[in-house]
Amino acid sequence: MYAAFADPSLATMRGMMNAFLYDGARYGDDDLMLQARVDAWTSRPELDEARRASENVQRDSLRSSLPSRFRSCRCTAATIHRPLENALRLFNYLPNSRLVLFSQCGHWIPVEKPDEFVRYVTDFVQHG
């Protein structure tokens, strides 16, 4: 991911897809989605600084105030995340959260399991 942030290209985006997705190898240089991701990242250079400055609970948990701010959150939250260790960390930080796990699925759940994702999010929004 950090290589793609630093140099958004087909090669770095392909590497990110291989790391993020259960079957990232299915995205080749001729894949329109892969090129669309590169285009999306390169079309908004002003977002580079925002990405670098954003807090990240996985990356920054030891040096961040983010975990303590999460613990004070009383809203109901759905934790849909990967990898499992990070999902559990978020789940534990948010006192009113639910955790849903998807098998044979990587980080990009809406792309890899769109029907299941939509069903779960719709149910969560409707019923909390």
N, C-alpha and C positions, 0 to 999 in steps of 0.2 A: 504494500500500500504506500509506504513512504517513497519508494522508487517512482511510483506512478504520480504521486504528488509533486516530486521534484522534477520529473521529466515526463509529462503525459504524452506517451507515444503508443503506437500499436504494440510494440514489444513490451513496454512496462505495463500497459493495461492488460495484455494477455497474461503476463505473470501474475497480476493481481487477481484476474479471473480464475487462474489455476489455484491460487491460494484461497480465494473466497468461496468458490462454488464446489459443490460435491463433484460435478463433472465439468470443470472449467476447461478441460482440453477440447471440448466440443466447439469452442469459440476460436476460429482461425482469423487470420488477417483479412479475409474476405467477408467476414461476418459483419452485417450492418450494425448490430448492437454494439460490437466492440468499437467500431469507428464512431458511432454515436456517443459513446462514453468519452472517447478522446476529444471529440468536438465540444461536448458539454463542458469538459474541464478547461479546454483552451479558449473557449469563447468568453470566459469571465475571469480574466487574470486578477481582478481585484479581490476575488475570493481566496487566492493563495494565502494572503496574510491572515484571513479569518480562519482558514484551516490550521495554519501554524499556531495561532493564538488560542484556539479552542481548547477547553479542558477535555480530557479523555479519561474516563474512570479506569480503564484498563492500564493505560500508559502512565497516568499521573497519580494513581491511587496512594502512593506512599508520600507524595509531596504536595498533595492537593487538599483543599477544603471541601472538595466535591463530596466525598463520602459522608461527612457530617451534615452537609446541606441536604443530601438525599434522605438521611435518617429523620430529618425534621419535616419531610414532606408527608402530608396526611392524605393525599389524593390516591385514588385507586389507580394502579398502573399495571399495564401488561408488559411483561418482559419477554420479548421475542428476539433472541440473540444467539450468536455463536462466537467463540467456542463455549462449551459448557461451563468451563471455569469462570469465564467472564459473565455468563448469564447468571450463575449462582451468586457471584459477587454483587451484581445489580439487584438480584432478587433479595438478597440479605440486606442491602442498603435501604431498600424501599419497603417500609413496614406494611403497606397495604397492597402488595403486588401479587401477581400470579405469574407463574412460569409455564410456558408451553414449549415442548420439545418436538421437533420434526425429524424423523429418521431420513436417512439418505438425502440430506439437505445441507448445504453450506450456509454462508452468511447472507445470501441474497434471497431470502425466503419468498418475497413477492414474485420473483422471477422463476424460482425453482419449483415452488408449490403454490401457484397462484390461487387455485380454487380453495384449498385448505386455509390459506392465509386470509382470503376474503371472508370465508365463513367464520373464522375465529374473530377477526377484527369486527365484523358486523355484530356478532353476538356480544362481544365485549362492549361496544359502543351502546348497543340497545339495552344491555342488562347490567353493565358495570362489573 
